[in-house]
Amino acid sequence: MKTDEFLCCADELIEGQFSERRFQSEGEIRYLVVTRHRGVAKAWLNVCPHQGRPLNWAPDRFLSDDQGNLVCAAHGAVFECDQGRCISGPCKNANLRAVAIEESDGQVRILPDRTLSA
């Protein structure tokens, strides 16, 4: 991706709620988990590091625990929302792949050339 890409309006990201967004990268459709955590917009690829499955149980439907952490619907891995690190479950200490985003002028945008670094 050579230019930043509109992801969503900033007011669509609700503190502590997870949603699914899609974007195109190098001709492929990719899915993201996005949220707002402590006032900051966050985005990760919607792929659990345990077995590469989507984290959601249905389109745009995610599980969370009582502390507001993201829970993988397939195997119960629990990810904290600050860095996307697994704090419990089969892939403990693994990280979700963060996607670089920026929030300004009421928009959340994916930053160019920093999206899918391994």
Backbone hydrogen bonds, N-H to C=O, Kabsch-Sander energy under -0.5 kcal/mol:
donor,donor_aa,acceptor,acceptor_aa,energy
5,E,110,I,-1.8
7,L,108,V,-3.0
8,C,108,V,-1.5
10,A,106,G,-2.3
12,E,9,C,-1.9
13,L,10,A,-1.5
14,I,12,E,-0.8
16,G,36,R,-2.5
17,Q,14,I,-2.4
19,S,34,V,-2.1
21,R,32,L,-1.7
23,F,30,R,-2.2
25,S,28,E,-2.9
28,E,25,S,-2.0
30,R,23,F,-3.4
32,L,21,R,-3.4
33,V,44,W,-2.8
34,V,19,S,-2.8
34,V,32,L,-0.5
35,T,42,K,-1.9
36,R,14,I,-0.8
37,H,40,V,-2.8
40,V,37,H,-1.9
42,K,35,T,-2.8
44,W,33,V,-2.1
45,L,97,R,-2.6
46,N,31,Y,-2.8
47,V,45,L,-2.3
48,C,53,R,-3.3
52,G,48,C,-2.1
57,W,61,R,-1.8
58,A,61,R,-1.0
61,R,58,A,-2.4
63,L,71,V,-0.8
65,D,69,N,-1.8
68,G,65,D,-1.8
70,L,79,F,-1.9
71,V,63,L,-2.4
72,C,77,A,-3.0
73,A,55,L,-2.3
76,G,72,C,-1.8
78,V,88,S,-3.0
79,F,70,L,-3.4
80,E,85,R,-2.5
84,G,80,E,-1.0
86,C,94,A,-3.3
87,I,78,V,-3.0
88,S,78,V,-1.1
92,K,89,G,-1.3
93,N,86,C,-2.8
94,A,91,C,-2.6
96,L,84,G,-2.6
98,A,96,L,-0.9
99,V,43,A,-2.5
100,A,114,R,-0.9
102,E,109,R,-2.4
104,S,102,E,-0.5
104,S,107,Q,-2.3
107,Q,104,S,-2.1
108,V,8,C,-2.9
109,R,102,E,-2.7
110,I,5,E,-2.9
111,L,100,A,-2.6
113,D,1,M,-1.3
114,R,111,L,-0.9
